[in-house]
Amino acid sequence: MSSSGYTSSGASTPSNGSRPSSPGLGVPYVKLADRIEAKIDRGERWFSLEFFPPRTPQGAANLISRFERMVQGGPMFMDITWHPAGDPGNSNKETSSMSIACAALNYVGHETMLHMSCCNSTKDDVRMHLDKAKELGIRNILALRGDPIVGDEWKYVEDGFNYATDMVKFIRAEFGDYFTVCVAGYPHGHPDSPTYDEDLQHLKEKVDAGADFIITQLFFKAERYVKFVEDCRRISINVPIIPGVMPIQGYHSLRNLVKLSKLEIPDEIREAIEPIRDNDEAIRNYGVHQAVTMIRELFDSGLVNGLHFYTLNREVATIQILKQIGLWTEDIQRPWPWKRTANYNRCEEEVRPIFWASRPKSYVYRTQEWDEFPNGRWGSSESPAFGELNDYYLFYLKPNAKKEELLDMWGHELTCLQDVCDVFTNYITGRDSKNGKKVRKIPWNDDDLAAETNIINDKLARINSRGVLTINSQPNVNAAPSTDPVVGWGTPGGYVFQKAYLEFFTSRENVQALFKVLPKYPNVNYHIIKYEGDDDYTNCDQQQPIAVTWGVFPGKEIIQPTVVDPVSFKFWKDEAFTLWTEYWGQLYAEDSKSRELIEHIHDTWYLVNLVDNDFPRDNILFTVIEDMFAEADLQRAKGKGQTNGVHHDDDDGVFVNGAGDVPKNGCAEQIQRNGEAEVVHGL
């Protein structure tokens, strides 16, 4: 059972939604509460991470990047706090609790719990927030009374919720078992409760109302947690009780948190940090040591399997602690060759077009309105119904980098096509840009290069330097073990396969040469398209996809998770071309030569994908490209073109194509153009 919340079981039913489906492996959603219980029963240890919404949109983008890094360690779930002053339920606000939780679940792809407080809220308010959470796929709620906004006072609400117990009862009455419900426990007693024992009784009321598990407030000594658990069990509170751990990371932050929670700092901790109060690094190191020591005592008690970390939106200390206690595991087996969302609505999704392999967040965004998702097979491509991607500004879709940082990587000024080629080449090779900066991303790639890219890295660098600008690729793989650290995915004991794939932008002249050489390679499928869509050439079946990744696993059907789909490619090309202008071109002044060059590529170049179907043999696609270069050189030698398909126009200083449109009369190859068979000659 994986931490993402899915397990294999059963078979799915055909889809009646916007995408067809065919029989495949069912992967029903398993509730978080059930997974926690299962891990406790098996004696497995795990951890979860808590974050709070930042105050600025850039802070939200930075936090999503932090999520991406920290989920690599294998947390069971992430937890987002609720800030009443920050319009927390507004899913259209980048910094709201609801938006951050939605991004964590759907775009980072990890199980997520959302705090929700009910202080000074009506039932209609809470129902609206819960309905929105359900709509977004969130299935875990930490129910709190919460505190009023600073300056306000707590008021008894006649038609609302005055205690967390009221909210738990409401969730169960209105939503049944849809949500896993967590509540807070206070090892020292709630600061507003008259006595510790009375607070325990209130906790029991929350559990009896339907809470599935408890996360504790922070504490500094293991024996305090042990006593709290024993006291809870004594009054028949039998749900899991997860200790909340807050690493000490700074003197002032510790003082503020202790003040808010009304806790006393033990004398030995106070005496240890007072002499180093102005040395944040020393305090953090002490905090790591203190937390590790306490956690080991918790584990030794036999009462603890899981830990909940209050990260304070920082990562260094928490990761250090997790590594020291052996819970940070970066070598987790990939369940799929692409990044999966944790939204339960998509738990049966098993197939995606390869085009979004490096932009999984965009794919999730564009398919968020689908009623059902393809499982087992992609099926016919008659109506993919991809949503438009107009919201490039959204914090989980835009590059998490400032303009100056992007310019350092992509060039403060572009004077020629070679400058653009160098950006792609440097990204692939890891070489520095002209400004001495590593090119860590390009507009078409959300993440670092996949490990499998190293297999074809040198060949990719060569063709990019010559004007074949690759945005997606994979090497061929023939029966590699599913546990292979580079290309493996799926459950152990299986074998995985891939067809070689290349996707790239290139000039009109290179496309002309490519058409000349493609007849020599009958096992290569191609799709070549221009931004407007009027130049659209393919030798693929217009309605049937090509499987380019599949796996064979013990006791299962063949799984085919990645396809090249002709209709989806036409939707993808709009996004792929627009990234030139939306992410790159807009970095430059509107009337600059740099902007003009990027727009020229956008307007006149082609997007191409190639598939080598002969996967057991050596990858032929780079030979196809080399033949294309040779043919283009031959045409230039005859005076029909200029270097790399473009030349410098002395009148306006802009690169323009050195050749005309792809001719449509002459020799003997039948291809598909705009969905209809057409004989194209003279190529």
C-alpha positions in Angstrom: 0.0 0.0 0.0 1.5 3.3 -1.0 1.5 6.6 0.8 -0.4 8.2 -2.1 -3.5 6.4 -1.1 -4.0 3.7 -3.7 -4.0 0.0 -3.8 -4.6 -2.5 -6.6 -8.0 -4.3 -6.5 -10.8 -5.2 -8.8 -11.6 -4.0 -12.2 -13.1 -0.7 -13.4 -16.2 -0.1 -15.4 -16.4 1.6 -18.8 -16.4 5.3 -18.7 -19.4 7.4 -19.8 -17.6 10.7 -19.4 -15.5 12.8 -21.7 -12.8 10.1 -22.2 -13.5 6.5 -23.2 -12.1 3.8 -21.0 -11.5 0.1 -21.3 -11.1 -2.7 -18.8 -8.0 -2.3 -16.7 -6.7 -2.5 -13.1 -8.9 -0.9 -10.6 -7.2 1.2 -8.0 -9.8 2.2 -5.4 -9.1 5.0 -3.0 -8.2 3.9 0.5 -9.1 6.3 3.3 -6.3 8.0 5.2 -7.7 6.7 8.5 -7.7 3.1 7.2 -4.1 3.5 6.0 -3.0 4.8 9.3 -4.6 1.9 11.1 -3.0 -0.5 8.7 0.5 0.9 9.3 0.0 0.7 13.0 -1.2 -3.0 12.7 1.9 -3.8 10.7 4.2 -1.9 13.1 5.4 0.4 10.3 6.7 3.9 11.0 5.7 6.9 9.0 5.6 10.7 9.2 3.5 13.7 8.0 4.3 17.3 7.5 2.4 20.5 8.4 2.6 23.8 6.5 0.8 27.2 6.7 -0.3 29.4 3.8 2.2 32.1 2.9 1.1 35.8 2.7 2.2 36.5 -0.9 1.7 34.8 -4.3 5.5 34.4 -4.7 5.5 32.8 -1.3 2.8 30.4 -2.5 5.0 29.5 -5.5 8.0 28.9 -3.3 6.0 26.8 -0.9 4.8 24.5 -3.7 8.5 24.0 -4.7 9.2 23.1 -1.1 6.3 20.6 -1.2 7.9 19.1 -4.3 11.2 18.6 -2.5 9.8 17.3 0.8 7.5 14.7 -0.7 10.6 13.0 -2.1 11.2 11.8 1.5 7.9 9.8 1.5 5.5 11.6 4.0 2.2 9.8 4.5 0.3 13.1 4.0 0.7 16.8 4.1 -1.3 19.1 6.3 -2.3 22.7 5.6 -3.4 25.1 8.4 -6.5 27.4 8.3 -6.0 31.1 8.6 -9.3 33.0 9.1 -7.7 36.3 8.4 -6.5 35.2 5.0 -9.9 34.3 3.4 -9.0 30.6 3.8 -11.9 29.1 1.9 -11.4 31.2 -1.3 -10.1 28.7 -3.8 -9.4 31.5 -6.3 -6.9 33.2 -4.0 -3.4 32.0 -4.3 -2.5 32.3 -0.7 -5.7 30.8 0.8 -5.6 27.6 2.8 -8.0 26.0 0.3 -5.8 26.9 -2.7 -2.6 25.6 -1.1 -4.3 22.4 -0.1 -5.7 21.9 -3.6 -2.3 22.5 -5.2 -0.6 20.1 -2.8 -3.2 17.4 -3.6 -3.7 17.9 -7.3 -0.5 19.4 -8.6 2.2 18.2 -6.2 0.3 14.9 -6.2 0.3 14.0 -2.5 -2.4 13.1 0.0 -3.4 16.3 1.8 -5.3 17.2 5.0 -6.9 20.6 5.3 -7.4 22.3 8.7 -10.8 23.9 9.1 -11.9 26.0 12.1 -15.4 27.0 13.0 -14.9 29.9 15.3 -17.5 32.6 14.6 -18.7 30.7 11.6 -22.3 29.7 10.7 -23.3 26.3 9.5 -23.7 27.7 6.0 -20.1 29.0 6.1 -18.8 25.6 7.1 -21.0 23.7 4.7 -19.7 25.9 1.8 -16.1 25.3 2.8 -16.6 21.5 3.0 -18.5 21.4 -0.3 -15.6 23.2 -1.9 -13.0 20.9 -0.4 -15.0 17.9 -1.7 -15.2 19.5 -5.1 -11.4 19.9 -5.2 -10.9 16.2 -4.1 -9.8 16.9 -0.6 -10.9 14.1 1.7 -9.2 14.8 5.0 -10.2 17.5 7.5 -8.6 18.5 10.8 -11.6 20.0 12.6 -10.8 22.8 15.1 -12.7 25.4 17.0 -9.9 27.8 16.2 -9.4 31.3 17.5 -11.1 34.5 16.4 -9.2 36.9 14.2 -6.8 39.2 16.1 -8.9 42.0 17.6 -12.1 40.0 17.7 -13.5 38.1 20.6 -15.0 34.6 20.7 -18.7 34.8 20.5 -21.4 32.2 21.0 -23.0 31.6 17.6 -26.7 30.5 17.8 -26.8 28.8 14.4 -23.1 27.9 14.3 -20.4 25.9 15.9 -19.0 26.8 19.3 -16.7 23.8 19.8 -14.9 21.4 17.5 -17.2 18.6 18.7 -20.1 20.5 17.0 -18.2 20.6 13.7 -17.3 16.9 13.8 -21.0 16.0 14.4 -21.9 18.3 11.5 -19.4 16.7 9.1 -20.7 13.2 9.9 -24.3 14.2 9.7 -23.9 16.1 6.3 -21.1 14.1 4.6 -21.2 10.7 6.3 -17.8 8.9 6.0 -16.6 10.9 3.0 -14.1 12.8 5.0 -11.4 11.4 7.3 -11.7 13.6 10.3 -8.8 14.4 12.6 -9.0 16.5 15.8 -6.4 18.1 18.0 -5.2 16.8 21.4 -3.4 18.7 24.1 -0.9 16.8 26.2 -0.7 19.7 28.6 -4.4 20.4 28.4 -6.1 23.1 26.3 -5.1 26.6 27.5 -8.8 27.6 27.7 -9.9 24.5 29.6 -10.4 24.8 33.4 -8.6 21.5 34.1 -6.6 18.8 32.3 -9.2 16.2 33.1 -12.0 18.3 31.7 -10.1 18.8 28.5 -9.7 15.0 28.2 -13.5 14.7 28.4 -13.9 17.2 25.6 -11.4 15.2 23.5 -13.5 12.1 24.2 -16.6 13.9 23.0 -14.9 14.8 19.7 -13.8 11.2 19.2 -17.3 9.9 20.1 -18.8 12.3 17.6 -16.8 10.6 14.8 -13.1 11.7 14.8 -10.8 9.1 13.2 -7.5 10.1 14.8 -5.8 12.7 16.9 -2.7 14.9 16.3 -1.3 16.4 19.5 -0.1 19.9 20.2 3.6 20.3 20.5 5.4 19.2 23.7 9.1 19.0 24.7 9.3 15.8 26.7 8.4 12.2 25.7 7.0 11.4 29.1 4.4 14.1 28.7 3.1 12.4 25.5 3.2 8.9 27.1 1.1 10.1 30.1 -1.3 11.8 27.7 -1.9 8.6 25.7 -2.3 6.5 28.9 -4.8 9.0 30.2 -6.7 8.9 26.9 -6.8 5.1 26.9 -8.0 5.0 30.5 -11.2 6.9 29.4 -11.7 4.7 26.3 -10.2 7.1 23.7 -8.9 4.4 21.4 -8.2 6.1 18.1 -4.6 6.6 16.9 -2.9 9.5 18.7 -0.1 11.0 16.6 2.5 13.1 18.4 3.1 16.5 17.0 6.8 17.4 16.8 8.1 21.0 16.4 11.8 21.2 15.8 13.3 24.3 17.6 14.6 26.4 14.7 14.9 29.9 16.1 14.9 31.7 19.5 12.2 34.2 18.6 9.9 31.8 16.7 10.1 29.5 19.7 9.1 32.3 22.1 6.2 33.3 19.9 4.8 29.8 19.6 5.2 29.0 23.2 3.4 32.3 24.0 0.5 31.4 21.7 0.2 27.8 23.0 0.7 28.9 26.6 3.3 26.2 27.1 6.3 26.3 29.5 9.7 25.7 28.1 11.6 23.1 30.2 14.5 24.7 32.2 17.1 22.5 30.5 16.0 23.7 27.0 15.9 27.3 28.1 19.4 27.0 29.6 20.7 25.4 26.5 19.4 27.9 24.0 19.8 31.1 26.0 23.6 31.4 25.4 23.1 30.8 21.6 19.9 32.8 21.2 21.5 35.0 18.4 23.0 32.1 16.5 20.2 30.6 14.4 22.4 27.8 13.0 23.4 26.7 16.5 19.8 26.8 17.7 18.7 24.7 14.7 21.4 22.2 15.4 20.4 22.0 19.0 16.7 21.7 17.9 17.6 18.7 15.7 19.4 17.0 18.5 16.6 17.7 21.0 13.9 16.4 18.6 15.9 13.3 17.6 16.5 12.4 21.3 12.8 12.9 22.1 11.6 10.9 19.1 13.8 7.9 20.0 12.3 7.9 23.4 8.8 8.0 21.9 9.7 5.0 19.7 11.1 3.2 22.7 7.8 3.6 24.5 6.1 1.3 22.0 3.2 3.8 21.7 4.3 5.6 18.5 4.4 4.6 14.9 3.8 8.0 13.2 5.1 11.5 13.7 3.6 14.8 12.7 6.1 17.6 12.0 5.2 21.2 12.5 7.7 22.4 9.8 7.0 26.2 10.1 7.4 26.1 6.3 11.1 25.2 6.6 12.7 22.1 5.4 16.4 21.8 6.6 15.8 20.8 10.3 12.9 18.5 9.5 14.8 16.6 6.8 17.9 16.3 9.0 15.7 14.8 11.8 14.0 12.4 9.5 17.3 11.2 8.0 18.8 10.7 11.5 15.8 8.6 12.6 15.7 6.6 9.3 12.4 7.8 8.0 13.6 9.8 5.0 13.4 7.5 2.0 14.2 9.1 -1.4 14.5 5.8 -3.3 10.8 5.0 -3.4 9.7 2.9 -6.3 7.8 4.9 -9.0 4.3 3.5 -9.2 3.9 5.0 -12.7 6.3 6.5 -15.3 4.5 9.8 -14.8 3.7 11.9 -11.7 0.3 11.0 -10.4 -2.2 13.3 -8.6 -3.5 12.2 -5.2 -7.1 13.3 -6.0 -9.3 10.3 -5.3 -11.4 11.2 -8.3 -8.4 10.2 -10.5 -7.4 7.1 -8.6 -8.2 4.8 -11.5 -6.3 6.9 -14.0 -3.7 4.6 -15.7 -3.0 6.2 -19.1 -1.7 9.6 -20.2 -0.4 11.1 -23.5 3.4 11.4 -23.3 3.3 15.1 -24.4 2.7 16.4 -20.8 5.4 14.1 -19.3 7.4 17.1 -18.2 4.4 19.3 -17.4 2.1 17.1 -15.2 0.6 20.0 -13.4 -0.7 21.5 -16.6 -2.1 18.1 -17.7 -4.0 17.8 -14.4 -5.3 21.3 -14.8 -6.5 20.8 -18.4 -8.3 17.5 -17.5 -9.8 18.6 -14.2 -13.3 18.7 -15.6 -13.2 15.1 -16.8 -15.9 12.9 -15.2 -13.8 9.8 -15.5 -10.2 9.0 -16.5 -8.9 6.3 -18.9 -7.9 3.1 -17.2 -6.3 0.1 -18.8 -6.2 1.7 -22.3 -6.5 5.2 -23.6 -9.1 4.2 -26.1 -10.3 6.1 -29.2 -9.3 9.7 -29.5 -12.6 11.1 -30.8 -13.2 13.6 -28.1 -10.4 14.2 -25.6 -12.1 17.4 -24.4 -9.0 19.1 -22.9 -9.7 22.4 -21.2 -8.0 25.5 -22.4 -4.9 26.6 -20.6 -5.2 30.4 -20.4 -4.2 30.8 -16.7 -0.4 30.6 -17.1 -0.1 33.0 -14.2 -1.4 30.5 -11.6 1.1 29.9 -8.9 1.3 26.2 -9.4 1.7 26.5 -13.2 4.2 29.3 -13.6 7.9 28.9 -13.3 9.0 29.3 -9.7 11.8 31.7 -10.5 12.1 35.5 -10.6 12.5 37.3 -13.9 16.2 38.0 -13.3 16.9 34.4 -12.5 15.2 33.3 -15.8 17.1 35.9 -17.8 20.4 34.6 -16.2 19.5 31.2 -17.5 17.9 32.0 -20.8 19.8 35.1 -21.8 19.4 38.8 -21.1 19.7 39.3 -24.8 19.2 36.9 -27.7 21.1 38.0 -30.8 20.8 34.9 -32.9 19.3 31.5 -33.2 22.4 29.9 -31.7 21.7 31.7 -28.4 18.4 29.9 -28.2 20.0 26.6 -29.2 22.6 27.1 -26.5 19.9 27.4 -23.8 18.5 24.0 -24.7 22.0 22.5 -25.0 23.1 23.8 -21.6 19.9 22.5 -20.0 20.6 19.0 -21.3 24.4 19.0 -20.5 24.3 20.9 -17.2 26.7 23.5 -18.5 26.5 27.1 -17.4 24.9 29.9 -19.4 26.8 32.9 -20.7 26.1 34.5 -17.3 27.7 31.6 -15.4 24.3 30.2 -14.2 23.1 26.6 -14.5 20.2 26.3 -16.8 17.9 24.3 -14.4 14.7 24.6 -16.4 13.2 25.5 -19.7 9.5 26.6 -20.2 8.5 23.0 -21.2 9.9 21.2 -18.2 8.5 21.6 -14.6 11.2 19.4 -13.1 14.8 18.4 -13.4 15.7 16.1 -16.3 14.6 12.5 -15.8 17.4 10.1 -14.9 16.7 8.1 -18.1 17.7 11.2 -20.2 21.4 10.4 -19.3 21.2 7.4 -21.6 20.8 9.6 -24.6 22.2 12.9 -23.2 25.1 13.3 -25.6 23.0 12.7 -28.7 20.3 15.1 -27.4 23.0 17.8 -26.9 24.3 17.4 -30.4 21.0 17.8 -32.2 19.9 20.7 -29.9 23.1 22.6 -30.8 22.1 22.3 -34.4 18.6 23.6 -34.2 16.5 20.5 -33.2 15.2 21.9 -29.9 13.9 18.9 -27.9 11.3 19.3 -25.2 10.5 15.6 -24.6 12.3 12.3 -25.2 12.8 8.8 -23.9 15.2 6.0 -24.8 14.0 2.6 -26.0 13.8 0.0 -23.2 13.3 -3.8 -23.8 12.3 -5.8 -20.7 14.2 -3.9 -18.0 13.3 -5.0 -14.5 10.6 -2.9 -12.9 13.0 -2.2 -10.1 15.6 -0.7 -12.4 16.7 2.6 -10.7 16.7 4.5 -13.9 13.8 3.3 -16.1 11.9 1.1 -13.7 8.3 1.7 -12.4 5.4 -0.3 -11.1 5.5 -3.2 -8.6 8.6 -5.4 -8.1 8.9 -8.5 -10.2 7.8 -7.0 -13.4 9.4 -5.9 -16.7 9.0 -2.5 -18.5 9.3 -1.5 -22.1 9.6 1.7 -24.0 9.7 2.9 -27.6 12.2 5.6 -28.4 10.5 9.0 -28.6 11.6 12.4 -29.6 9.6 15.7 -29.6 11.1 18.9 -30.8 10.8 22.3 -32.5 12.6 22.8 -35.7 12.7 25.1 -38.8 10.8 24.8 -42.0 13.9 23.8 -43.9 14.6 21.0 -41.5 11.1 19.8 -41.8 11.4 19.8 -45.6 14.6 17.7 -45.3 12.9 15.4 -42.7 10.1 14.6 -45.2 12.8 13.6 -47.7 14.4 11.1 -45.4 11.4 9.6 -43.5 10.4 7.1 -46.3 13.7 5.3 -45.5 12.4 4.5 -42.0 9.0 2.7 -42.3 9.0 1.8 -38.6 9.0 5.4 -37.5 5.8 7.2 -36.9 5.7 11.0 -37.1 3.4 13.9 -36.4 4.5 17.3 -37.7 2.4 20.4 -37.0 2.6 24.2 -37.0 1.2 26.6 -34.5 -1.9 27.6 -36.5 -2.6 23.9 -37.2 -3.0 24.4 -41.0 0.2 22.5 -41.6 -0.5 19.2 -40.0 1.2 16.0 -41.2 1.2 12.5 -39.8 1.5 8.9 -40.9 -0.4 7.8 -37.7 -4.0 6.6 -37.5 -5.9 9.8 -36.7 -8.1 8.1 -34.0 -5.8 5.4 -32.5 -3.0 6.0 -30.0 0.4 4.4 -30.1 1.6 2.8 -26.9 5.1 4.0 -26.1 5.5 2.7 -22.5 4.1 -0.5 -21.1 4.8 -3.0 -18.3 4.2 -6.7 -17.6 3.7 -7.6 -13.9 3.0 -10.8 -12.0 -0.7 -11.5 -11.8 -1.8 -8.5 -13.7 -2.9 -7.4 -17.2 -0.3 -5.6 -19.3 -0.3 -2.0 -18.2 0.1 0.7 -20.9 0.5 4.0 -19.1 1.9 6.3 -21.8 0.7 6.8 -25.3 1.2 9.1 -28.4 -2.2 10.2 -29.3 -2.7 12.3 -32.5 -5.7 14.2 -31.3 -4.2 15.0 -27.9 -1.1 16.2 -29.7 -3.1 18.9 -31.4 -4.3 20.2 -28.0 -0.8 20.0 -26.6 0.7 21.9 -29.5 -1.3 25.0 -28.5 0.3 24.9 -25.1 3.7 24.0 -26.4 3.9 26.9 -28.8 2.4 29.4 -26.4 5.1 28.7 -23.9 7.6 30.3 -26.2 5.8 33.7 -26.0 4.1 33.4 -22.6 7.1 32.3 -20.5 10.1 33.2 -22.6 9.2 36.0 -24.9 7.5 38.1 -22.2 10.8 38.4 -20.4 11.9 40.9 -23.0 10.7 44.4 -24.0 8.0 44.3 -26.6 10.0 45.9 -29.4 13.3 44.1 -28.6 15.1 41.8 -31.0 15.1 39.1 -28.4 11.3 39.2 -28.2 11.1 39.3 -32.0 13.3 36.2 -32.3 11.2 34.2 -29.9 8.0 35.2 -31.6 9.5 34.3 -35.0 10.2 30.8 -33.8 6.7 30.6 -32.4 5.2 31.8 -35.7 7.3 29.8 -38.2 8.8 26.7 -36.7 7.2 23.3 -36.4 6.5 20.9 -33.5 7.5 17.3 -34.4 7.2 14.0 -32.6 8.8 10.8 -33.8 8.3 7.2 -32.5 10.6 4.3 -33.3 8.4 1.2 -33.1 11.3 -1.2 -33.4 12.1 -1.0 -29.7 14.1 -4.3 -29.4 16.7 -2.8 -31.8 19.0 0.2 -31.4 17.3 3.6 -31.3 17.0 4.8 -34.9 15.6 8.3 -34.2 19.0 10.1 -33.9 20.0 8.5 -37.2 16.8 10.0 -38.8 17.8 13.4 -37.4 21.4 13.1 -38.7 20.0 12.1 -42.2 17.8 15.2 -42.0 20.8 17.4 -41.3 22.7 15.8 -44.2 19.7 16.4 -46.5 19.4 20.0 -45.4 23.1 20.5 -46.0 22.7 19.1 -49.5 19.8 21.4 -50.2 21.8 24.4 -49.0 24.7 23.3 -51.2 22.3 23.6 -54.1 21.5 27.2 -53.1 18.1 26.5 -51.6 18.7 27.3 -48.0 20.9 28.9 -45.4 22.7 27.5 -42.3 20.4 25.4 -40.0 17.3 26.4 -41.9 17.5 30.1 -41.0 19.6 33.1 -42.0 20.2 36.6 -40.7 18.4 39.3 -42.6 20.6 42.3 -42.8 17.6 44.7 -43.2 15.9 43.9 -39.9 18.3 41.7 -37.9 15.7 39.0 -37.5 16.1 35.3 -38.3 13.8 34.2 -41.1 13.4 30.8 -42.8 15.5 30.1 -45.8 13.0 28.0 -47.5 9.3 28.1 -48.5 6.4 26.0 -47.4 6.4 22.2 -47.6 5.6 21.6 -51.3 2.4 19.7 -52.1 3.1 18.2 -55.6 5.6 15.8 -57.0 6.7 12.2 -55.7 5.0 9.3 -54.0 4.3 9.4 -50.3 0.9 9.3 -48.8 0.6 11.0 -45.5 -2.2 12.4 -43.3 -2.8 16.1 -43.6 -5.4 17.7 -41.3 -7.0 14.3 -40.8 -7.4 13.4 -44.5 -5.2 11.3 -46.7 -3.3 13.3 -49.2 -0.6 12.5 -51.7 2.4 14.7 -51.2 5.0 14.8 -53.9 8.4 16.3 -54.5 9.6 15.8 -50.9 
